Amino acid sequence: MVKKLRKISVNIEDGRQLIRSSGSVGANYIEANEALSKKDFIMRIKICRKEDKESRYWLRLIDIQDDLELGNERKDLEQEARELTNIFGSILRKSE
């Protein structure tokens, strides 16, 4: 999606932040699965949930200039992020 955005200064920075935070979700999930202790696992899942929420924030800030296709894509990505937040929350409740 970021590649499809208009190249304006706001989108460039917000797009970078979105890429960082969304990438962090996956990286921390991998780390959680390789955790050395239950405490480490829980911390990594909490970071996944936090970065996922941050990704939704950056998605909302992106300027799509009334582009219907990008608007639908953003809506789908926000929904997916919400679902991941719920999954991470469920993992945390069952782990603590």
C-alpha positions as CSV (number, residue, x, y, z in Angstrom):
1,M,0.0,0.0,0.0
2,V,2.8,2.4,0.9
3,K,4.2,2.1,-2.6
4,K,0.9,3.3,-4.1
5,L,0.7,6.5,-2.0
6,R,1.3,10.0,-3.5
7,K,4.8,11.1,-2.8
8,I,4.1,14.0,-0.6
9,S,6.2,14.8,2.5
10,V,3.5,13.7,5.0
11,N,3.0,10.3,3.3
12,I,6.7,9.7,3.0
13,E,7.2,10.0,6.8
14,D,4.0,8.4,7.8
15,G,4.6,5.5,5.4
16,R,8.1,5.0,6.9
17,Q,6.6,4.8,10.4
18,L,3.9,2.4,9.2
19,I,6.5,0.1,7.7
20,R,8.6,0.2,10.9
21,S,5.8,-0.5,13.3
22,S,4.1,-3.2,11.1
23,G,7.5,-4.9,10.6
24,S,8.0,-4.8,14.4
25,V,4.8,-6.7,15.0
26,G,6.2,-9.7,12.9
27,A,9.7,-9.5,14.3
28,N,8.5,-9.4,17.9
29,Y,6.1,-12.3,17.3
30,I,9.0,-14.4,16.0
31,E,11.0,-13.3,19.2
32,A,8.0,-14.3,21.4
33,N,8.0,-17.8,19.8
34,E,11.7,-18.1,20.7
35,A,11.3,-16.7,24.2
36,L,13.6,-17.9,26.9
37,S,10.9,-17.6,29.6
38,K,7.2,-17.1,30.1
39,K,8.0,-13.5,31.3
40,D,9.9,-12.9,28.1
41,F,7.1,-14.4,26.0
42,I,4.5,-12.1,27.6
43,M,6.7,-9.0,27.2
44,R,7.1,-9.8,23.4
45,I,3.4,-10.3,22.9
46,K,2.7,-7.0,24.7
47,I,5.1,-5.3,22.3
48,C,3.4,-7.0,19.3
49,R,0.0,-5.6,20.5
50,K,1.5,-2.1,21.1
51,E,3.2,-2.0,17.7
52,D,0.0,-3.2,16.1
53,K,-2.0,-0.4,17.6
54,E,0.7,2.0,16.5
55,S,0.4,0.6,12.9
56,R,-3.3,1.4,13.0
57,Y,-2.5,5.0,14.1
58,W,-0.1,5.5,11.1
59,L,-2.7,4.0,8.7
60,R,-5.2,6.6,9.8
61,L,-2.7,9.4,9.3
62,I,-1.9,8.5,5.7
63,D,-3.3,11.0,3.2
64,I,-5.1,8.9,0.5
65,Q,-6.6,12.0,-1.3
66,D,-10.1,10.5,-1.7
67,D,-8.6,7.5,-3.6
68,L,-11.3,4.9,-3.3
69,E,-9.0,1.9,-3.9
70,L,-6.5,3.1,-1.3
71,G,-9.3,3.9,1.1
72,N,-10.6,0.3,0.8
73,E,-7.1,-1.1,1.2
74,R,-6.6,1.0,4.3
75,K,-9.9,-0.1,5.7
76,D,-9.0,-3.8,5.2
77,L,-5.6,-3.3,6.8
78,E,-7.1,-1.5,9.8
79,Q,-9.5,-4.4,10.2
80,E,-6.7,-6.9,10.0
81,A,-4.7,-4.9,12.6
82,R,-7.8,-4.9,14.9
83,E,-8.0,-8.7,14.6
84,L,-4.4,-9.0,15.4
85,T,-4.8,-6.8,18.5
86,N,-7.6,-9.1,19.6
87,I,-5.5,-12.2,19.0
88,F,-2.6,-10.8,20.9
89,G,-4.9,-9.8,23.7
90,S,-6.3,-13.3,23.9
91,I,-2.8,-14.8,24.0
92,L,-2.0,-12.5,26.9
93,R,-5.1,-13.4,28.9
94,K,-4.4,-17.1,28.4
95,S,-0.7,-16.7,29.3
96,E,-0.9,-14.6,32.4
